[in-house]
Structure formats: C-alpha cells, structure tokens
Amino acid sequence: MQTHKEIITALKATLLIVAATSLVGCSTSRHDQLADLGFSTPYMEGYDDGCHSKVTAAQTNRDGYRQDPERMFKEPRYANGWNDGYEQCFVANKEFY
C-alpha cells in the first residue's frame, strides 16, 4: 500500500505532465507550423479555408464552404492548400460525426 507522501508525489507528477501537455498544444497554430516549414501564403490561406469549411460543415450539417472559386481554378497552391486543409481537418475532427 502506498503512503500518503507517495500518493501526493504521484498526483503532483501527473498534474505537471497534464499542464505541460496543455501548454505544448497551445503553443503554435497549424498556420504557424506551416509557415515555419516554408509553405507559401496562398497554400496557407487555402489550408485555412479548407479546414474552416470542413469543421463548419461537420458542426452545422450545412454547407459551410469558405472557398475562392477563382483562386481554386487559377492558383494551384491555393487549391492544394484548400484540399489538404479540408482533408486534414476531416481526420482531426471525427468527433463531430
């Protein structure tokens, strides 16, 4: 059987791990991560629009598309970003279904 001191130490360690994990999750956004990796602005704008579209559609059961049709046709980086954002946010947000 564990002593009171051992239990308190285990609880403190658990709390520290939870706090550190929470801070790491909030430190950077996906947009910041993509920028740090060198992705272009049109790609990141498309990614944000695609992700927003998927999350909104999943939450509301309505069309929540945020997409620039002209850029989708004329700007391959925007289109690639939109498609990637739409797909990645689908995977990350299965709990909405």
DSSP file (Angstrom, degrees, kcal/mol; ACC not computed):
  #  RESIDUE AA STRUCTURE BP1 BP2  ACC     N-H-->O    O-->H-N    N-H-->O    O-->H-N    TCO  KAPPA ALPHA  PHI   PSI    X-CA   Y-CA   Z-CA
    1    1 A M              0   0    0      0, 0.0     2,-0.1     0, 0.0     0, 0.0   0.000 360.0 360.0 360.0 138.0    0.0    0.0    0.0
    2    2 A Q        -     0   0    0      1,-0.1     2,-0.1     2,-0.1     0, 0.0  -0.453 360.0-123.0 -78.1 147.9    1.3    3.4   -0.9
    3    3 A T     >  -     0   0    0     -2,-0.1     4,-2.1     1,-0.1     5,-0.2  -0.402  26.8-106.2 -82.6 166.4    1.9    6.0    1.7
    4    4 A H  H  > S+     0   0    0      1,-0.2     4,-2.3     2,-0.2     5,-0.2   0.886 121.3  53.2 -58.4 -40.8    0.3    9.4    1.8
    5    5 A K  H  > S+     0   0    0      1,-0.2     4,-2.3     2,-0.2    -1,-0.2   0.900 108.1  49.6 -64.3 -41.8    3.6   11.1    0.6
    6    6 A E  H  > S+     0   0    0      2,-0.2     4,-2.3     1,-0.2    -1,-0.2   0.886 110.7  50.1 -64.3 -39.6    3.9    8.7   -2.4
    7    7 A I  H  X S+     0   0    0     -4,-2.1     4,-2.4     2,-0.2    -2,-0.2   0.926 111.0  48.4 -65.2 -44.8    0.3    9.4   -3.4
    8    8 A I  H  X S+     0   0    0     -4,-2.3     4,-2.4     1,-0.2    -2,-0.2   0.911 111.6  50.3 -61.7 -42.8    0.9   13.2   -3.2
    9    9 A T  H  X S+     0   0    0     -4,-2.3     4,-2.2     1,-0.2    -1,-0.2   0.909 111.0  48.8 -62.3 -43.0    4.1   12.9   -5.2
   10   10 A A  H  X S+     0   0    0     -4,-2.3     4,-2.3     2,-0.2    -2,-0.2   0.898 111.2  50.0 -64.4 -41.0    2.3   10.8   -7.9
   11   11 A L  H  X S+     0   0    0     -4,-2.4     4,-2.5     2,-0.2    -2,-0.2   0.898 110.2  50.2 -64.8 -40.4   -0.5   13.4   -8.1
   12   12 A K  H  X S+     0   0    0     -4,-2.4     4,-2.4     2,-0.2    -2,-0.2   0.915 110.9  49.2 -63.3 -42.9    2.0   16.2   -8.5
   13   13 A A  H  X S+     0   0    0     -4,-2.2     4,-2.2     2,-0.2    -2,-0.2   0.912 111.8  48.8 -63.0 -42.5    3.8   14.4  -11.3
   14   14 A T  H  X S+     0   0    0     -4,-2.3     4,-2.4     1,-0.2    -2,-0.2   0.919 111.3  49.6 -63.2 -44.0    0.5   13.7  -13.0
   15   15 A L  H  X S+     0   0    0     -4,-2.5     4,-2.5     1,-0.2    -2,-0.2   0.896 110.0  51.4 -62.2 -41.0   -0.6   17.3  -12.7
   16   16 A L  H  X S+     0   0    0     -4,-2.4     4,-2.5     2,-0.2    -1,-0.2   0.910 110.4  48.4 -62.8 -43.3    2.8   18.5  -14.1
   17   17 A I  H  X S+     0   0    0     -4,-2.2     4,-2.4     2,-0.2    -2,-0.2   0.919 112.4  48.4 -63.9 -44.2    2.5   16.2  -17.1
   18   18 A V  H  X S+     0   0    0     -4,-2.4     4,-2.1     2,-0.2    -2,-0.2   0.918 112.8  48.3 -62.8 -43.9   -1.1   17.4  -17.8
   19   19 A A  H  X S+     0   0    0     -4,-2.5     4,-2.1     2,-0.2    -2,-0.2   0.917 112.5  48.0 -63.7 -44.0   -0.1   21.1  -17.5
   20   20 A A  H  X S+     0   0    0     -4,-2.5     4,-2.1     1,-0.2    -1,-0.2   0.903 111.5  50.4 -64.6 -41.4    3.0   20.6  -19.8
   21   21 A T  H  X S+     0   0    0     -4,-2.4     4,-1.9     1,-0.2    -1,-0.2   0.894 109.6  51.3 -63.5 -40.6    0.9   18.8  -22.4
   22   22 A S  H  X S+     0   0    0     -4,-2.1     4,-1.0     1,-0.2    -1,-0.2   0.903 110.2  48.8 -63.7 -42.1   -1.7   21.5  -22.4
   23   23 A L  H  X S+     0   0    0     -4,-2.1     4,-0.7     1,-0.2     3,-0.4   0.885 108.9  52.4 -67.7 -38.7    0.8   24.2  -22.9
   24   24 A V  H >X S+     0   0    0     -4,-2.1     3,-0.8     1,-0.2     4,-0.5   0.900 106.6  54.0 -63.7 -40.4    2.5   22.4  -25.8
   25   25 A G  H 3< S+     0   0    0     -4,-1.9    -1,-0.2     1,-0.2    -2,-0.2   0.769 113.3  42.6 -64.8 -26.5   -0.8   22.0  -27.5
   26   26 A C  H 3< S+     0   0    0     -4,-1.0    -1,-0.2    -3,-0.4    -2,-0.2   0.495  90.4  89.2 -96.9  -5.6   -1.5   25.8  -27.3
   27   27 A S  H << S+     0   0    0     -3,-0.8     2,-0.4    -4,-0.7    -2,-0.1   0.876  96.2  12.6 -68.6 -39.4    2.0   27.0  -28.3
   28   28 A T     <  -     0   0    0     -4,-0.5     2,-0.2    -3,-0.1    -1,-0.1  -0.987  68.4-131.9-139.3 148.9    1.6   27.2  -32.0
   29   29 A S     >  -     0   0    0     -2,-0.4     4,-2.2     1,-0.1     5,-0.1  -0.472  33.3-108.7 -88.8 167.5   -1.3   27.0  -34.5
   30   30 A R  H  > S+     0   0    0      1,-0.2     4,-2.5     2,-0.2     5,-0.2   0.878 121.6  57.0 -62.3 -36.8   -1.3   24.9  -37.6
   31   31 A H  H  > S+     0   0    0      1,-0.2     4,-2.3     2,-0.2    -1,-0.2   0.922 107.5  47.2 -60.2 -45.1   -0.9   28.1  -39.6
   32   32 A D  H  > S+     0   0    0      1,-0.2     4,-2.4     2,-0.2    -1,-0.2   0.888 110.7  52.3 -64.1 -39.4    2.3   28.9  -37.7
   33   33 A Q  H  X S+     0   0    0     -4,-2.2     4,-1.4     2,-0.2    -2,-0.2   0.915 110.4  47.7 -63.5 -42.5    3.6   25.4  -38.2
   34   34 A L  H  <>S+     0   0    0     -4,-2.5     5,-2.2     2,-0.2     4,-0.4   0.903 111.3  50.8 -65.6 -40.5    3.1   25.6  -41.9
   35   35 A A  H ><5S+     0   0    0     -4,-2.3     3,-1.4     1,-0.2    -2,-0.2   0.912 108.4  52.2 -62.6 -42.2    4.7   29.0  -42.1
   36   36 A D  H 3<5S+     0   0    0     -4,-2.4    -1,-0.2     1,-0.3    -2,-0.2   0.804 106.0  55.1 -63.9 -28.8    7.7   27.7  -40.2
   37   37 A L  T 3<5S-     0   0    0     -4,-1.4    -1,-0.3    -5,-0.2    -2,-0.2   0.509 122.4-106.8 -83.0  -4.3    8.0   24.8  -42.7
   38   38 A G  T < 5 +     0   0    0     -3,-1.4    -3,-0.2    -4,-0.4    -2,-0.1   0.630  60.5 159.8  92.9  14.7    8.2   27.3  -45.6
   39   39 A F      < -     0   0    0     -5,-2.2    -1,-0.2     1,-0.1    -2,-0.0  -0.426  43.3-107.0 -69.5 147.4    4.7   26.8  -47.1
   40   40 A S     >  -     0   0    0      1,-0.1     4,-2.3    -2,-0.1     5,-0.2  -0.259  22.5-112.0 -73.8 160.6    3.6   29.7  -49.3
   41   41 A T  H  > S+     0   0    0      1,-0.2     4,-2.7     2,-0.2     5,-0.2   0.912 116.7  52.5 -59.9 -45.7    0.9   32.3  -48.3
   42   42 A P  H  > S+     0   0    0      0, 0.0     4,-2.4     0, 0.0    -1,-0.2   0.907 110.0  49.6 -59.4 -38.9   -1.6   31.1  -51.0
   43   43 A Y  H  > S+     0   0    0      2,-0.2     4,-2.8     1,-0.2    -2,-0.2   0.939 112.4  46.9 -62.2 -46.7   -1.2   27.5  -49.7
   44   44 A M  H  X S+     0   0    0     -4,-2.3     4,-2.5     2,-0.2    -1,-0.2   0.879 111.8  50.5 -65.9 -37.5   -1.7   28.5  -46.1
   45   45 A E  H  X S+     0   0    0     -4,-2.7     4,-2.3     2,-0.2    -1,-0.2   0.915 112.9  46.7 -65.1 -41.6   -4.8   30.6  -47.0
   46   46 A G  H  X S+     0   0    0     -4,-2.4     4,-2.9    -5,-0.2     5,-0.2   0.905 111.1  52.0 -64.1 -41.7   -6.2   27.7  -48.9
   47   47 A Y  H  X S+     0   0    0     -4,-2.8     4,-2.7     2,-0.2     5,-0.2   0.932 110.5  47.8 -60.1 -47.0   -5.4   25.4  -46.0
   48   48 A D  H  X S+     0   0    0     -4,-2.5     4,-2.5     1,-0.2    -1,-0.2   0.914 113.6  47.4 -61.1 -43.5   -7.2   27.7  -43.5
   49   49 A D  H  X S+     0   0    0     -4,-2.3     4,-2.3     2,-0.2    17,-0.5   0.914 113.6  47.6 -65.4 -42.4  -10.2   28.0  -45.8
   50   50 A G  H  X S+     0   0    0     -4,-2.9     4,-2.1     2,-0.2    -2,-0.2   0.907 113.3  47.6 -65.1 -42.0  -10.4   24.2  -46.4
   51   51 A C  H  X S+     0   0    0     -4,-2.7     4,-2.6    -5,-0.2     5,-0.2   0.930 112.2  49.5 -65.0 -45.3  -10.1   23.4  -42.7
   52   52 A H  H  X S+     0   0    0     -4,-2.5     4,-2.6    -5,-0.2     5,-0.3   0.907 109.8  53.2 -59.1 -41.8  -12.8   26.0  -41.8
   53   53 A S  H  X S+     0   0    0     -4,-2.3     4,-2.2    13,-0.3    11,-0.4   0.916 111.7  43.7 -61.3 -44.7  -15.1   24.5  -44.5
   54   54 A K  H  X S+     0   0    0     -4,-2.1     4,-2.2     2,-0.2    -2,-0.2   0.921 115.1  47.3 -69.4 -43.7  -14.8   21.0  -43.1
   55   55 A V  H  X S+     0   0    0     -4,-2.6     4,-1.9     2,-0.2    -2,-0.2   0.921 114.2  47.5 -64.7 -43.5  -15.1   22.0  -39.5
   56   56 A T  H  X S+     0   0    0     -4,-2.6     4,-2.2    -5,-0.2     6,-0.4   0.921 112.4  49.0 -63.9 -44.1  -18.2   24.2  -40.2
   57   57 A A  H  X S+     0   0    0     -4,-2.2     4,-1.6    -5,-0.3    -1,-0.2   0.886 112.3  49.3 -62.8 -38.1  -19.8   21.5  -42.3
   58   58 A A  H  < S+     0   0    0     -4,-2.2    -1,-0.2     1,-0.2    -2,-0.2   0.845 115.3  43.2 -70.4 -33.5  -19.2   18.9  -39.6
   59   59 A Q  H  < S+     0   0    0     -4,-1.9    -2,-0.2    -5,-0.2    -1,-0.2   0.823 125.8  27.8 -82.5 -31.7  -20.6   21.1  -36.8
   60   60 A T  H  < S-     0   0    0     -4,-2.2    -2,-0.2     2,-0.3    -3,-0.2   0.569  88.0-131.1-111.1 -10.7  -23.7   22.5  -38.5
   61   61 A N  S  < S+     0   0    0     -4,-1.6     2,-0.3    -5,-0.3    -4,-0.1   0.782  77.5 103.6  57.6  27.1  -24.8   19.9  -41.1
   62   62 A R  S    S-     0   0    0     -6,-0.4     2,-0.6    -5,-0.2    -1,-0.3  -0.880  90.1 -83.4-127.9 164.0  -24.9   22.8  -43.6
   63   63 A D        +     0   0    0     -2,-0.3    -9,-0.1     1,-0.1   -10,-0.0  -0.580  48.1 169.8 -68.0 117.8  -22.6   23.9  -46.4
   64   64 A G        +     0   0    0     -2,-0.6    -8,-0.2   -11,-0.4    -1,-0.1  -0.061  16.0 158.2-118.2  30.3  -20.0   25.9  -44.6
   65   65 A Y        -     0   0    0     -9,-0.1     2,-0.5     1,-0.1   -15,-0.1  -0.330  23.5-173.8 -65.4 132.5  -17.6   26.3  -47.5
   66   66 A R        +     0   0    0    -17,-0.5     2,-0.3    -2,-0.1   -13,-0.3  -0.913  34.2 138.8-121.1  99.1  -15.2   29.1  -47.5
   67   67 A Q        -     0   0    0     -2,-0.5     3,-0.1   -14,-0.1   -21,-0.0  -0.999  52.1-137.5-147.7 141.5  -13.5   28.9  -50.8
   68   68 A D     >  -     0   0    0     -2,-0.3     4,-2.4     1,-0.2     5,-0.2  -0.870  17.8-165.4-100.3 101.4  -12.4   31.3  -53.5
   69   69 A P  H  > S+     0   0    0      0, 0.0     4,-1.6     0, 0.0    -1,-0.2   0.852  86.5  53.0 -59.2 -36.6  -13.5   29.6  -56.8
   70   70 A E  H  > S+     0   0    0      1,-0.2     4,-2.6     2,-0.2     5,-0.3   0.924 111.5  45.2 -65.5 -43.3  -11.3   31.8  -59.0
   71   71 A R  H  > S+     0   0    0      1,-0.2     4,-2.8     2,-0.2     8,-0.4   0.863 107.7  58.7 -67.9 -34.6   -8.2   31.0  -56.9
   72   72 A M  H  < S+     0   0    0     -4,-2.4    -1,-0.2     1,-0.2    -2,-0.2   0.881 114.4  38.0 -59.7 -36.7   -9.1   27.3  -56.9
   73   73 A F  H  < S+     0   0    0     -4,-1.6    -2,-0.2    -5,-0.2    -1,-0.2   0.882 128.5  30.0 -81.4 -40.7   -9.0   27.4  -60.7
   74   74 A K  H  < S+     0   0    0     -4,-2.6    -3,-0.2     1,-0.2    -2,-0.2   0.677 113.6  57.3 -97.7 -19.7   -6.1   29.8  -61.3
   75   75 A E     X  -     0   0    0     -4,-2.8     4,-2.2    -5,-0.3     3,-0.4  -0.848  56.1-172.4-122.1  95.9   -3.8   29.2  -58.3
   76   76 A P  H  > S+     0   0    0      0, 0.0     4,-2.9     0, 0.0     5,-0.2   0.827  86.1  56.1 -57.8 -34.2   -2.6   25.7  -57.8
   77   77 A R  H  > S+     0   0    0      2,-0.2     4,-2.4     1,-0.2     5,-0.2   0.905 108.7  46.7 -67.2 -39.6   -1.0   26.4  -54.4
   78   78 A Y  H  > S+     0   0    0     -3,-0.4     4,-2.9    -7,-0.2    -1,-0.2   0.938 114.0  48.7 -63.6 -45.9   -4.3   27.7  -53.0
   79   79 A A  H  X S+     0   0    0     -4,-2.2     4,-2.5    -8,-0.4    -2,-0.2   0.915 112.3  47.7 -61.7 -44.3   -6.2   24.7  -54.4
   80   80 A N  H  X S+     0   0    0     -4,-2.9     4,-2.5     1,-0.2    -1,-0.2   0.915 113.4  48.5 -62.7 -42.5   -3.7   22.3  -53.0
   81   81 A G  H  X S+     0   0    0     -4,-2.4     4,-2.9    -5,-0.2     5,-0.2   0.911 111.1  50.1 -63.3 -42.5   -3.8   24.0  -49.6
   82   82 A W  H  X S+     0   0    0     -4,-2.9     4,-2.7     2,-0.2     5,-0.2   0.944 112.9  46.0 -62.1 -47.7   -7.6   24.0  -49.6
   83   83 A N  H  X S+     0   0    0     -4,-2.5     4,-2.2     1,-0.2    -1,-0.2   0.906 114.7  47.5 -62.6 -41.9   -7.8   20.3  -50.4
   84   84 A D  H  X S+     0   0    0     -4,-2.5     4,-3.1    -5,-0.2     5,-0.3   0.923 113.3  48.1 -65.6 -43.6   -5.1   19.4  -47.8
   85   85 A G  H  X S+     0   0    0     -4,-2.9     4,-2.3     1,-0.2     5,-0.2   0.907 111.7  50.0 -62.7 -42.0   -6.9   21.6  -45.2
   86   86 A Y  H  X S+     0   0    0     -4,-2.7     4,-1.1    -5,-0.2    -1,-0.2   0.915 116.2  42.0 -63.1 -43.1  -10.2   20.0  -45.9
   87   87 A E  H  X S+     0   0    0     -4,-2.2     4,-1.8    -5,-0.2    -2,-0.2   0.923 115.2  48.3 -71.8 -44.8   -8.8   16.5  -45.7
   88   88 A Q  H  X S+     0   0    0     -4,-3.1     4,-2.3     1,-0.2    -2,-0.2   0.897 111.7  48.9 -65.9 -40.3   -6.7   17.0  -42.6
   89   89 A C  H  X S+     0   0    0     -4,-2.3     4,-1.1    -5,-0.3    -1,-0.2   0.797 106.6  58.1 -72.1 -25.8   -9.4   18.7  -40.6
   90   90 A F  H  < S+     0   0    0     -4,-1.1     3,-0.4    -5,-0.2    -1,-0.2   0.939 110.0  43.6 -62.3 -46.6  -11.7   15.9  -41.6
   91   91 A V  H >< S+     0   0    0     -4,-1.8     3,-0.7     1,-0.2    -2,-0.2   0.895 115.3  48.4 -66.0 -40.4   -9.3   13.5  -40.0
   92   92 A A  H 3< S+     0   0    0     -4,-2.3    -1,-0.2     1,-0.2     3,-0.2   0.637 113.0  48.0 -77.1 -13.8   -8.7   15.7  -36.9
   93   93 A N  T ><  +     0   0    0     -4,-1.1     3,-1.6    -3,-0.4    -1,-0.2  -0.127  61.0 128.2-123.7  39.1  -12.4   16.3  -36.3
   94   94 A K  G X   +     0   0    0     -3,-0.7     3,-1.8     1,-0.3    -1,-0.1   0.735  64.0  75.4 -64.8 -21.4  -14.1   12.9  -36.4
   95   95 A E  G 3  S+     0   0    0      1,-0.3    -1,-0.3    -3,-0.2    -2,-0.1   0.671  82.5  68.7 -67.1 -13.5  -15.7   13.6  -33.0
   96   96 A F  G <         0   0    0     -3,-1.6    -1,-0.3     1,-0.2    -2,-0.2   0.665 360.0 360.0 -75.6 -14.9  -18.2   15.9  -34.8
   97   97 A Y    <         0   0    0     -3,-1.8    -1,-0.2    -4,-0.2    -2,-0.2   0.459 360.0 360.0 -91.9 360.0  -19.8   12.9  -36.5
